Amino acid sequence: MNKYPEVVDATMVGDYPPIASAGGGLVWDEVLEYRVWCHPESGAKNFHDGDDYYFAFSSYEEAKKYSDNQPGTEEPIALIRQKEFIDEPEKGKYIHRVKERIAEWKVEWLQRPRRTEHTIPDFMAPDAPENRLDIIRGQT
């Protein structure tokens, strides 16, 4: 059994743009790929005139194996798609956004349950628990 979710379409792995949002949004809909960023200045092979680059994988396990065995690499991250997300422009102020967003996430955040039709409305509800993040964590 895999520790983290499978990608939504293995045939697309490696075809997503390298530029993505970073973190945020609190919820996820789909995992697109797992990435391992490589840094020549830290010992990774120099394929692009010293520029950083990444390799894309269809599973966390493959990405982790690569990062563990190559110098100059980061721990794997997940490229995710959010069809809706929660924006927090300032601490404690939440806005429900309904638009697609592609972001790189720490893989640990995928341990949160996938967004359902109730996740964001429950989070935004006036009678939400004091710690709204318990909803995101699947604890209420």
N, CA, C and O atoms as a GROMACS GRO file, in nm:
protein
  560
    1MET      N    1   0.085  -0.119   0.000
    1MET     CA    2   0.000   0.000   0.000
    1MET      C    3   0.089   0.125   0.000
    1MET      O    4   0.187   0.132   0.074
    2ASN      N    5   0.054   0.222  -0.083
    2ASN     CA    6   0.130   0.345  -0.092
    2ASN      C    7   0.101   0.436   0.026
    2ASN      O    8  -0.012   0.441   0.075
    3LYS      N    9   0.203   0.507   0.070
    3LYS     CA   10   0.190   0.598   0.184
    3LYS      C   11   0.108   0.721   0.146
    3LYS      O   12   0.034   0.775   0.228
    4TYR      N   13   0.122   0.764   0.022
    4TYR     CA   14   0.053   0.885  -0.026
    4TYR      C   15  -0.030   0.850  -0.149
    4TYR      O   16  -0.007   0.747  -0.213
    5PRO      N   17  -0.128   0.936  -0.184
    5PRO     CA   18  -0.221   0.906  -0.294
    5PRO      C   19  -0.151   0.888  -0.429
    5PRO      O   20  -0.043   0.942  -0.454
    6GLU      N   21  -0.216   0.811  -0.514
    6GLU     CA   22  -0.169   0.794  -0.652
    6GLU      C   23  -0.198   0.920  -0.731
    6GLU      O   24  -0.286   0.998  -0.696
    7VAL      N   25  -0.123   0.939  -0.838
    7VAL     CA   26  -0.149   1.053  -0.926
    7VAL      C   27  -0.276   1.028  -1.006
    7VAL      O   28  -0.314   0.913  -1.029
    8VAL      N   29  -0.342   1.135  -1.047
    8VAL     CA   30  -0.469   1.124  -1.116
    8VAL      C   31  -0.454   1.067  -1.257
    8VAL      O   32  -0.543   0.997  -1.305
    9ASP      N   33  -0.341   1.097  -1.324
    9ASP     CA   34  -0.319   1.048  -1.461
    9ASP      C   35  -0.169   1.029  -1.485
    9ASP      O   36  -0.097   1.125  -1.513
   10ALA      N   37  -0.125   0.906  -1.473
   10ALA     CA   38   0.019   0.876  -1.485
   10ALA      C   39   0.075   0.913  -1.622
   10ALA      O   40   0.195   0.938  -1.634
   11THR      N   41  -0.010   0.917  -1.726
   11THR     CA   42   0.040   0.952  -1.860
   11THR      C   43   0.077   1.100  -1.870
   11THR      O   44   0.147   1.139  -1.964
   12MET      N   45   0.032   1.182  -1.776
   12MET     CA   46   0.062   1.326  -1.778
   12MET      C   47   0.184   1.364  -1.693
   12MET      O   48   0.231   1.477  -1.700
   13VAL      N   49   0.235   1.270  -1.615
   13VAL     CA   50   0.349   1.300  -1.528
   13VAL      C   51   0.466   1.350  -1.611
   13VAL      O   52   0.506   1.288  -1.709
   14GLY      N   53   0.520   1.464  -1.570
   14GLY     CA   54   0.631   1.526  -1.642
   14GLY      C   55   0.587   1.628  -1.744
   14GLY      O   56   0.671   1.700  -1.798
   15ASP      N   57   0.456   1.637  -1.773
   15ASP     CA   58   0.406   1.732  -1.872
   15ASP      C   59   0.352   1.861  -1.812
   15ASP      O   60   0.315   1.952  -1.886
   16TYR      N   61   0.345   1.871  -1.681
   16TYR     CA   62   0.293   1.991  -1.616
   16TYR      C   63   0.398   2.100  -1.616
   16TYR      O   64   0.518   2.070  -1.610
   17PRO      N   65   0.357   2.226  -1.621
   17PRO     CA   66   0.455   2.336  -1.620
   17PRO      C   67   0.539   2.335  -1.492
   17PRO      O   68   0.489   2.299  -1.385
   18PRO      N   69   0.664   2.374  -1.503
   18PRO     CA   70   0.749   2.375  -1.383
   18PRO      C   71   0.710   2.482  -1.282
   18PRO      O   72   0.734   2.467  -1.162
   19ILE      N   73   0.650   2.590  -1.329
   19ILE     CA   74   0.610   2.699  -1.239
   19ILE      C   75   0.472   2.667  -1.181
   19ILE      O   76   0.377   2.639  -1.253
   20ALA      N   77   0.464   2.671  -1.048
   20ALA     CA   78   0.338   2.644  -0.979
   20ALA      C   79   0.332   2.732  -0.855
   20ALA      O   80   0.433   2.786  -0.811
   21SER      N   81   0.212   2.747  -0.801
   21SER     CA   82   0.198   2.816  -0.673
   21SER      C   83   0.271   2.734  -0.568
   21SER      O   84   0.301   2.617  -0.589
   22ALA      N   85   0.298   2.797  -0.457
   22ALA     CA   86   0.367   2.727  -0.348
   22ALA      C   87   0.274   2.715  -0.228
   22ALA      O   88   0.231   2.816  -0.171
   23GLY      N   89   0.244   2.591  -0.191
   23GLY     CA   90   0.164   2.566  -0.071
   23GLY      C   91   0.029   2.634  -0.073
   23GLY      O   92  -0.019   2.676  -0.178
   24GLY      N   93  -0.031   2.643   0.043
   24GLY     CA   94  -0.156   2.716   0.062
   24GLY      C   95  -0.281   2.646   0.015
   24GLY      O   96  -0.276   2.539  -0.046
   25GLY      N   97  -0.392   2.709   0.044
   25GLY     CA   98  -0.521   2.662   0.001
   25GLY      C   99  -0.590   2.564   0.093
   25GLY      O  100  -0.712   2.546   0.083
   26LEU      N  101  -0.516   2.500   0.181
   26LEU     CA  102  -0.564   2.411   0.286
   26LEU      C  103  -0.627   2.279   0.241
   26LEU      O  104  -0.628   2.184   0.318
   27VAL      N  105  -0.678   2.271   0.120
   27VAL     CA  106  -0.744   2.148   0.073
   27VAL      C  107  -0.685   2.107  -0.061
   27VAL      O  108  -0.623   2.187  -0.131
   28TRP      N  109  -0.705   1.980  -0.096
   28TRP     CA  110  -0.654   1.930  -0.224
   28TRP      C  111  -0.760   1.844  -0.291
   28TRP      O  112  -0.843   1.782  -0.225
   29ASP      N  113  -0.754   1.841  -0.424
   29ASP     CA  114  -0.846   1.760  -0.503
   29ASP      C  115  -0.777   1.644  -0.573
   29ASP      O  116  -0.826   1.531  -0.571
   30GLU      N  117  -0.661   1.672  -0.634
   30GLU     CA  118  -0.591   1.569  -0.711
   30GLU      C  119  -0.441   1.585  -0.696
   30GLU      O  120  -0.390   1.697  -0.685
   31VAL      N  121  -0.371   1.474  -0.697
   31VAL     CA  122  -0.225   1.475  -0.705
   31VAL      C  123  -0.190   1.456  -0.852
   31VAL      O  124  -0.233   1.359  -0.916
   32LEU      N  125  -0.111   1.548  -0.906
   32LEU     CA  126  -0.073   1.543  -1.047
   32LEU      C  127   0.058   1.468  -1.068
   32LEU      O  128   0.072   1.390  -1.162
   33GLU      N  129   0.155   1.492  -0.979
   33GLU     CA  130   0.284   1.423  -0.986
   33GLU      C  131   0.360   1.450  -0.857
   33GLU      O  132   0.325   1.537  -0.779
   34TYR      N  133   0.464   1.373  -0.838
   34TYR     CA  134   0.558   1.394  -0.728
   34TYR      C  135   0.687   1.443  -0.789
   34TYR      O  136   0.734   1.387  -0.888
   35ARG      N  137   0.745   1.548  -0.731
   35ARG     CA  138   0.866   1.608  -0.786
   35ARG      C  139   0.983   1.598  -0.689
   35ARG      O  140   0.966   1.606  -0.567
   36VAL      N  141   1.101   1.581  -0.747
   36VAL     CA  142   1.224   1.590  -0.671
   36VAL      C  143   1.308   1.700  -0.736
   36VAL      O  144   1.353   1.686  -0.850
   37TRP      N  145   1.328   1.807  -0.662
   37TRP     CA  146   1.409   1.918  -0.711
   37TRP      C  147   1.557   1.888  -0.688
   37TRP      O  148   1.596   1.836  -0.584
   38CYS      N  149   1.637   1.922  -0.788
   38CYS     CA  150   1.781   1.893  -0.787
   38CYS      C  151   1.859   2.024  -0.795
   38CYS      O  152   1.823   2.115  -0.870
   39HIS      N  153   1.966   2.031  -0.716
   39HIS     CA  154   2.044   2.154  -0.706
   39HIS      C  155   2.191   2.125  -0.734
   39HIS      O  156   2.261   2.069  -0.649
   40PRO      N  157   2.239   2.163  -0.852
   40PRO     CA  158   2.380   2.139  -0.887
   40PRO      C  159   2.478   2.198  -0.786
   40PRO      O  160   2.583   2.140  -0.759
   41GLU      N  161   2.445   2.313  -0.730
   41GLU     CA  162   2.536   2.375  -0.633
   41GLU      C  163   2.550   2.292  -0.505
   41GLU      O  164   2.640   2.315  -0.424
   42SER      N  165   2.458   2.195  -0.488
   42SER     CA  166   2.464   2.106  -0.372
   42SER      C  167   2.508   1.964  -0.409
   42SER      O  168   2.507   1.874  -0.324
   43GLY      N  169   2.547   1.945  -0.534
   43GLY     CA  170   2.600   1.815  -0.573
   43GLY      C  171   2.520   1.738  -0.677
   43GLY      O  172   2.563   1.631  -0.720
   44ALA      N  173   2.404   1.789  -0.718
   44ALA     CA  174   2.327   1.722  -0.824
   44ALA      C  175   2.400   1.738  -0.957
   44ALA      O  176   2.478   1.832  -0.975
   45LYS      N  177   2.375   1.647  -1.048
   45LYS     CA  178   2.437   1.657  -1.181
   45LYS      C  179   2.398   1.790  -1.244
   45LYS      O  180   2.287   1.840  -1.224
   46ASN      N  181   2.487   1.846  -1.321
   46ASN     CA  182   2.466   1.976  -1.383
   46ASN      C  183   2.417   1.957  -1.526
   46ASN      O  184   2.497   1.942  -1.619
   47PHE      N  185   2.286   1.957  -1.544
   47PHE     CA  186   2.227   1.938  -1.676
   47PHE      C  187   2.189   2.069  -1.745
   47PHE      O  188   2.174   2.073  -1.867
   48HIS      N  189   2.174   2.178  -1.666
   48HIS     CA  190   2.118   2.301  -1.721
   48HIS      C  191   2.200   2.424  -1.681
   48HIS      O  192   2.147   2.519  -1.624
   49ASP      N  193   2.328   2.422  -1.712
   49ASP     CA  194   2.417   2.536  -1.684
   49ASP      C  195   2.407   2.586  -1.540
   49ASP      O  196   2.408   2.706  -1.515
   50GLY      N  197   2.396   2.493  -1.447
   50GLY     CA  198   2.392   2.529  -1.306
   50GLY      C  199   2.255   2.559  -1.251
   50GLY      O  200   2.240   2.580  -1.131
   51ASP      N  201   2.153   2.563  -1.338
   51ASP     CA  202   2.016   2.592  -1.292
   51ASP      C  203   1.956   2.470  -1.222
   51ASP      O  204   1.989   2.356  -1.254
   52ASP      N  205   1.868   2.497  -1.125
   52ASP     CA  206   1.794   2.390  -1.059
   52ASP      C  207   1.696   2.328  -1.157
   52ASP      O  208   1.652   2.393  -1.252
   53TYR      N  209   1.662   2.204  -1.134
   53TYR     CA  210   1.567   2.131  -1.219
   53TYR      C  211   1.500   2.025  -1.133
   53TYR      O  212   1.538   2.004  -1.017
   54TYR      N  213   1.400   1.958  -1.189
   54TYR     CA  214   1.333   1.851  -1.113
   54TYR      C  215   1.308   1.732  -1.203
   54TYR      O  216   1.307   1.742  -1.326
   55PHE      N  217   1.286   1.619  -1.138
   55PHE     CA  218   1.238   1.499  -1.205
   55PHE      C  219   1.098   1.473  -1.150
   55PHE      O  220   1.074   1.492  -1.031
   56ALA      N  221   1.008   1.430  -1.236
   56ALA     CA  222   0.870   1.402  -1.197
   56ALA      C  223   0.847   1.251  -1.191
   56ALA      O  224   0.900   1.176  -1.273
   57PHE      N  225   0.769   1.209  -1.094
   57PHE     CA  226   0.742   1.067  -1.070
   57PHE      C  227   0.592   1.046  -1.051
   57PHE      O  228   0.520   1.137  -1.012
   58SER      N  229   0.548   0.924  -1.079
   58SER     CA  230   0.406   0.892  -1.066
   58SER      C  231   0.370   0.839  -0.927
   58SER      O  232   0.252   0.818  -0.898
   59SER      N  233   0.471   0.819  -0.841
   59SER     CA  234   0.440   0.778  -0.704
   59SER      C  235   0.540   0.841  -0.607
   59SER      O  236   0.654   0.871  -0.643
   60TYR      N  237   0.494   0.860  -0.487
   60TYR     CA  238   0.583   0.913  -0.383
   60TYR      C  239   0.700   0.818  -0.361
   60TYR      O  240   0.814   0.862  -0.345
   61GLU      N  241   0.673   0.689  -0.361
   61GLU     CA  242   0.776   0.589  -0.334
   61GLU      C  243   0.891   0.598  -0.435
   61GLU      O  244   1.008   0.591  -0.398
   62GLU      N  245   0.857   0.614  -0.563
   62GLU     CA  246   0.961   0.630  -0.666
   62GLU      C  247   1.042   0.757  -0.643
   62GLU      O  248   1.165   0.757  -0.653
   63ALA      N  249   0.971   0.865  -0.613
   63ALA     CA  250   1.037   0.994  -0.590
   63ALA      C  251   1.128   0.987  -0.468
   63ALA      O  252   1.240   1.039  -0.471
   64LYS      N  253   1.082   0.924  -0.362
   64LYS     CA  254   1.160   0.913  -0.240
   64LYS      C  255   1.286   0.829  -0.264
   64LYS      O  256   1.394   0.864  -0.217
   65LYS      N  257   1.272   0.721  -0.337
   65LYS     CA  258   1.387   0.636  -0.367
   65LYS      C  259   1.492   0.716  -0.445
   65LYS      O  260   1.611   0.706  -0.416
   66TYR      N  261   1.447   0.795  -0.543
   66TYR     CA  262   1.539   0.876  -0.621
   66TYR      C  263   1.608   0.979  -0.531
   66TYR      O  264   1.731   0.991  -0.534
   67SER      N  265   1.531   1.053  -0.450
   67SER     CA  266   1.591   1.158  -0.367
   67SER      C  267   1.687   1.102  -0.263
   67SER      O  268   1.786   1.166  -0.228
   68ASP      N  269   1.659   0.982  -0.215
   68ASP     CA  270   1.748   0.920  -0.116
   68ASP      C  271   1.881   0.874  -0.176
   68ASP      O  272   1.979   0.856  -0.104
   69ASN      N  273   1.884   0.854  -0.308
   69ASN     CA  274   2.003   0.797  -0.371
   69ASN      C  275   2.078   0.892  -0.461
   69ASN      O  276   2.173   0.852  -0.530
   70GLN      N  277   2.038   1.019  -0.463
   70GLN     CA  278   2.106   1.116  -0.549
   70GLN      C  279   2.152   1.235  -0.466
   70GLN      O  280   2.076   1.288  -0.386
   71PRO      N  281   2.275   1.278  -0.485
   71PRO     CA  282   2.322   1.396  -0.412
   71PRO      C  283   2.256   1.523  -0.466
   71PRO      O  284   2.216   1.530  -0.582
   72GLY      N  285   2.244   1.622  -0.379
   72GLY     CA  286   2.194   1.753  -0.420
   72GLY      C  287   2.046   1.760  -0.447
   72GLY      O  288   1.999   1.849  -0.517
   73THR      N  289   1.970   1.665  -0.391
   73THR     CA  290   1.825   1.664  -0.414
   73THR      C  291   1.750   1.699  -0.286
   73THR      O  292   1.800   1.680  -0.175
   74GLU      N  293   1.628   1.750  -0.305
   74GLU     CA  294   1.537   1.777  -0.194
   74GLU      C  295   1.451   1.654  -0.169
   74GLU      O  296   1.449   1.560  -0.249
   75GLU      N  297   1.381   1.655  -0.058
   75GLU     CA  298   1.278   1.554  -0.033
   75GLU      C  299   1.167   1.572  -0.136
   75GLU      O  300   1.146   1.684  -0.183
   76PRO      N  301   1.095   1.467  -0.173
   76PRO     CA  302   0.987   1.482  -0.270
   76PRO      C  303   0.879   1.580  -0.223
   76PRO      O  304   0.853   1.594  -0.104
   77ILE      N  305   0.819   1.645  -0.320
   77ILE     CA  306   0.701   1.729  -0.296
   77ILE      C  307   0.592   1.681  -0.392
   77ILE      O  308   0.619   1.608  -0.487
   78ALA      N  309   0.469   1.723  -0.366
   78ALA     CA  310   0.357   1.685  -0.451
   78ALA      C  311   0.310   1.805  -0.532
   78ALA      O  312   0.300   1.916  -0.479
   79LEU      N  313   0.282   1.783  -0.658
   79LEU     CA  314   0.215   1.884  -0.740
   79LEU      C  315   0.067   1.848  -0.734
   79LEU      O  316   0.027   1.739  -0.774
   80ILE      N  317  -0.013   1.941  -0.683
   80ILE     CA  318  -0.156   1.911  -0.665
   80ILE      C  319  -0.243   2.010  -0.743
   80ILE      O  320  -0.200   2.120  -0.779
   81ARG      N  321  -0.366   1.966  -0.768
   81ARG     CA  322  -0.467   2.054  -0.828
   81ARG      C  323  -0.572   2.081  -0.723
   81ARG      O  324  -0.620   1.990  -0.655
   82GLN      N  325  -0.608   2.208  -0.710
   82GLN     CA  326  -0.718   2.249  -0.625
   82GLN      C  327  -0.824   2.309  -0.718
   82GLN      O  328  -0.797   2.404  -0.790
   83LYS      N  329  -0.944   2.253  -0.715
   83LYS     CA  330  -1.054   2.307  -0.795
   83LYS      C  331  -1.126   2.417  -0.719
   83LYS      O  332  -1.186   2.506  -0.778
   84GLU      N  333  -1.119   2.409  -0.588
   84GLU     CA  334  -1.165   2.511  -0.495
   84GLU      C  335  -1.064   2.511  -0.382
   84GLU      O  336  -1.003   2.408  -0.353
   85PHE      N  337  -1.046   2.625  -0.318
   85PHE     CA  338  -0.952   2.629  -0.206
   85PHE      C  339  -0.990   2.741  -0.110
   85PHE      O  340  -1.079   2.821  -0.137
   86ILE      N  341  -0.920   2.744   0.001
   86ILE     CA  342  -0.943   2.845   0.104
   86ILE      C  343  -0.822   2.938   0.106
   86ILE      O  344  -0.711   2.897   0.136
   87ASP      N  345  -0.848   3.063   0.073
   87ASP     CA  346  -0.743   3.164   0.074
   87ASP      C  347  -0.742   3.229   0.212
   87ASP      O  348  -0.847   3.253   0.272
   88GLU      N  349  -0.623   3.258   0.263
   88GLU     CA  350  -0.609   3.327   0.391
   88GLU      C  351  -0.519   3.449   0.369
   88GLU      O  352  -0.400   3.444   0.401
   89PRO      N  353  -0.576   3.559   0.314
   89PRO     CA  354  -0.493   3.676   0.282
   89PRO      C  355  -0.433   3.741   0.406
   89PRO      O  356  -0.329   3.807   0.398
   90GLU      N  357  -0.497   3.724   0.520
   90GLU     CA  358  -0.440   3.768   0.648
   90GLU      C  359  -0.482   3.669   0.754
   90GLU      O  360  -0.585   3.603   0.741
   91LYS      N  361  -0.402   3.658   0.857
   91LYS     CA  362  -0.424   3.557   0.960
   91LYS      C  363  -0.568   3.560   1.012
   91LYS      O  364  -0.617   3.662   1.061
   92GLY      N  365  -0.635   3.444   1.000
   92GLY     CA  366  -0.770   3.428   1.051
   92GLY      C  367  -0.880   3.478   0.959
   92GLY      O  368  -0.998   3.463   0.992
   93LYS      N  369  -0.846   3.538   0.844
   93LYS     CA  370  -0.947   3.583   0.748
   93LYS      C  371  -0.946   3.486   0.631
   93LYS      O  372  -0.849   3.478   0.556
   94TYR      N  373  -1.055   3.412   0.616
   94TYR     CA  374  -1.062   3.306   0.514
   94TYR      C  375  -1.158   3.344   0.403
   94TYR      O  376  -1.265   3.400   0.429
   95ILE      N  377  -1.120   3.313   0.280
   95ILE     CA  378  -1.204   3.338   0.163
   95ILE      C  379  -1.212   3.210   0.082
   95ILE      O  380  -1.109   3.149   0.051
   96HIS      N  381  -1.333   3.169   0.047
   96HIS     CA  382  -1.355   3.052  -0.037
   96HIS      C  383  -1.335   3.093  -0.182
   96HIS      O  384  -1.407   3.178  -0.234
   97ARG      N  385  -1.237   3.033  -0.245
   97ARG     CA  386  -1.208   3.062  -0.386
   97ARG      C  387  -1.251   2.942  -0.471
   97ARG      O  388  -1.218   2.827  -0.441
   98VAL      N  389  -1.326   2.971  -0.576
   98VAL     CA  390  -1.369   2.867  -0.669
   98VAL      C  391  -1.301   2.894  -0.803
   98VAL      O  392  -1.356   2.959  -0.891
   99LYS      N  393  -1.180   2.842  -0.814
   99LYS     CA  394  -1.103   2.849  -0.938
   99LYS      C  395  -0.992   2.747  -0.927
   99LYS      O  396  -0.950   2.709  -0.818
  100GLU      N  397  -0.945   2.703  -1.042
  100GLU     CA  398  -0.840   2.601  -1.041
  100GLU      C  399  -0.706   2.664  -1.003
  100GLU      O  400  -0.671   2.774  -1.046
  101ARG      N  401  -0.634   2.590  -0.924
  101ARG     CA  402  -0.501   2.632  -0.879
  101ARG      C  403  -0.412   2.509  -0.876
  101ARG      O  404  -0.451   2.404  -0.823
  102ILE      N  405  -0.292   2.521  -0.932
  102ILE     CA  406  -0.192   2.414  -0.928
  102ILE      C  407  -0.083   2.461  -0.831
  102ILE      O  408  -0.033   2.573  -0.842
  103ALA      N  409  -0.048   2.374  -0.736
  103ALA     CA  410   0.050   2.414  -0.634
  103ALA      C  411   0.142   2.299  -0.597
  103ALA      O  412   0.105   2.182  -0.607
  104GLU      N  413   0.262   2.334  -0.555
  104GLU     CA  414   0.353   2.237  -0.497
  104GLU      C  415   0.327   2.236  -0.346
  104GLU      O  416   0.322   2.340  -0.281
  105TRP      N  417   0.312   2.116  -0.293
  105TRP     CA  418   0.280   2.097  -0.152
  105TRP      C  419   0.379   2.003  -0.087
  105TRP      O  420   0.438   1.918  -0.153
  106LYS      N  421   0.396   2.020   0.043
  106LYS     CA  422   0.467   1.919   0.121
  106LYS      C  423   0.382   1.792   0.115
  106LYS      O  424   0.260   1.799   0.129
  107VAL      N  425   0.444   1.678   0.095
  107VAL     CA  426   0.366   1.555   0.083
  107VAL      C  427   0.290   1.523   0.211
  107VAL      O  428   0.184   1.459   0.206
  108GLU      N  429   0.341   1.566   0.326
  108GLU     CA  430   0.272   1.539   0.452
  108GLU      C  431   0.132   1.597   0.454
  108GLU      O  432   0.042   1.544   0.520
  109TRP      N  433   0.112   1.707   0.381
  109TRP     CA  434  -0.021   1.770   0.378
  109TRP      C  435  -0.124   1.680   0.310
  109TRP      O  436  -0.244   1.700   0.328
  110LEU      N  437  -0.079   1.582   0.232
  110LEU     CA  438  -0.172   1.491   0.166
  110LEU      C  439  -0.233   1.390   0.263
  110LEU      O  440  -0.322   1.314   0.227
  111GLN      N  441  -0.186   1.391   0.387
  111GLN     CA  442  -0.247   1.305   0.488
  111GLN      C  443  -0.382   1.361   0.532
  111GLN      O  444  -0.463   1.291   0.592
  112ARG      N  445  -0.406   1.488   0.500
  112ARG     CA  446  -0.538   1.545   0.522
  112ARG      C  447  -0.634   1.478   0.424
  112ARG      O  448  -0.594   1.443   0.313
  113PRO      N  449  -0.759   1.461   0.464
  113PRO     CA  450  -0.854   1.403   0.368
  113PRO      C  451  -0.869   1.491   0.244
  113PRO      O  452  -0.858   1.614   0.250
  114ARG      N  453  -0.895   1.426   0.132
  114ARG     CA  454  -0.924   1.497   0.007
  114ARG      C  455  -1.048   1.583   0.027
  114ARG      O  456  -1.138   1.546   0.102
  115ARG      N  457  -1.055   1.698  -0.040
  115ARG     CA  458  -1.170   1.787  -0.029
  115ARG      C  459  -1.297   1.715  -0.076
  115ARG      O  460  -1.298   1.645  -0.177
  116THR      N  461  -1.404   1.732   0.000
  116THR     CA  462  -1.535   1.684  -0.040
  116THR      C  463  -1.625   1.804  -0.065
  116THR      O  464  -1.583   1.918  -0.046
  117GLU      N  465  -1.748   1.780  -0.106
  117GLU     CA  466  -1.840   1.892  -0.127
  117GLU      C  467  -1.875   1.964   0.003
  117GLU      O  468  -1.927   2.076   0.000
  118HIS      N  469  -1.847   1.901   0.117
  118HIS     CA  470  -1.881   1.962   0.246
  118HIS      C  471  -1.762   2.029   0.315
  118HIS      O  472  -1.783   2.111   0.405
  119THR      N  473  -1.641   1.998   0.275
  119THR     CA  474  -1.523   2.046   0.348
  119THR      C  475  -1.520   2.198   0.362
  119THR      O  476  -1.512   2.249   0.473
  120ILE      N  477  -1.526   2.268   0.251
  120ILE     CA  478  -1.514   2.414   0.258
  120ILE      C  479  -1.638   2.479   0.318
  120ILE      O  480  -1.623   2.567   0.403
  121PRO      N  481  -1.761   2.440   0.279
  121PRO     CA  482  -1.877   2.499   0.346
  121PRO      C  483  -1.877   2.476   0.497
  121PRO      O  484  -1.913   2.566   0.574
  122ASP      N  485  -1.836   2.357   0.542
  122ASP     CA  486  -1.829   2.331   0.686
  122ASP      C  487  -1.724   2.420   0.751
  122ASP      O  488  -1.745   2.471   0.861
  123PHE      N  489  -1.610   2.437   0.684
  123PHE     CA  490  -1.502   2.522   0.735
  123PHE      C  491  -1.548   2.667   0.748
  123PHE      O  492  -1.514   2.735   0.845
  124MET      N  493  -1.624   2.716   0.649
  124MET     CA  494  -1.666   2.856   0.645
  124MET      C  495  -1.792   2.883   0.729
  124MET      O  496  -1.826   2.999   0.752
  125ALA      N  497  -1.861   2.781   0.774
  125ALA     CA  498  -1.988   2.796   0.846
  125ALA      C  499  -1.972   2.876   0.975
  125ALA      O  500  -1.870   2.865   1.043
  126PRO      N  501  -2.072   2.958   1.007
  126PRO     CA  502  -2.064   3.036   1.131
  126PRO      C  503  -2.057   2.950   1.257
  126PRO      O  504  -2.005   2.994   1.359
  127ASP      N  505  -2.108   2.829   1.249
  127ASP     CA  506  -2.105   2.741   1.367
  127ASP      C  507  -1.991   2.639   1.361
  127ASP      O  508  -1.995   2.536   1.428
  128ALA      N  509  -1.888   2.669   1.280
  128ALA     CA  510  -1.771   2.580   1.272
  128ALA      C  511  -1.704   2.576   1.409
  128ALA      O  512  -1.714   2.670   1.487
  129PRO      N  513  -1.635   2.465   1.437
  129PRO     CA  514  -1.564   2.457   1.566
  129PRO      C  515  -1.460   2.570   1.579
  129PRO      O  516  -1.416   2.628   1.480
  130GLU      N  517  -1.423   2.598   1.702
  130GLU     CA  518  -1.327   2.705   1.728
  130GLU      C  519  -1.198   2.685   1.646
  130GLU      O  520  -1.145   2.780   1.590
  131ASN      N  521  -1.150   2.562   1.641
  131ASN     CA  522  -1.033   2.532   1.558
  131ASN      C  523  -1.082   2.476   1.424
  131ASN      O  524  -1.097   2.355   1.409
  132ARG      N  525  -1.107   2.564   1.330
  132ARG     CA  526  -1.159   2.525   1.198
  132ARG      C  527  -1.068   2.424   1.127
  132ARG      O  528  -1.115   2.345   1.046
  133LEU      N  529  -0.939   2.428   1.157
  133LEU     CA  530  -0.846   2.337   1.091
  133LEU      C  531  -0.876   2.190   1.124
  133LEU      O  532  -0.833   2.100   1.052
  134ASP      N  533  -0.949   2.165   1.232
  134ASP     CA  534  -0.991   2.027   1.263
  134ASP      C  535  -1.078   1.972   1.150
  134ASP      O  536  -1.076   1.851   1.124
  135ILE      N  537  -1.153   2.058   1.083
  135ILE     CA  538  -1.236   2.014   0.969
  135ILE      C  539  -1.145   1.969   0.856
  135ILE      O  540  -1.167   1.864   0.796
  136ILE      N  541  -1.044   2.048   0.825
  136ILE     CA  542  -0.949   2.015   0.717
  136ILE      C  543  -0.874   1.886   0.749
  136ILE      O  544  -0.845   1.807   0.660
  137ARG      N  545  -0.845   1.867   0.874
  137ARG     CA  546  -0.770   1.748   0.918
  137ARG      C  547  -0.859   1.625   0.928
  137ARG      O  548  -0.810   1.516   0.957
  138GLY      N  549  -0.989   1.640   0.906
  138GLY     CA  550  -1.083   1.528   0.914
  138GLY      C  551  -1.110   1.484   1.057
  138GLY      O  552  -1.141   1.368   1.082
  139GLN      N  553  -1.098   1.577   1.152
  139GLN     CA  554  -1.113   1.543   1.293
  139GLN      C  555  -1.248   1.583   1.352
  139GLN      O  556  -1.271   1.565   1.471
  140THR      N  557  -1.338   1.637   1.268
  140THR     CA  558  -1.472   1.669   1.318
  140THR      C  559  -1.575   1.619   1.220
  140THR      O  560  -1.695   1.636   1.242
   0.00000   0.00000   0.00000
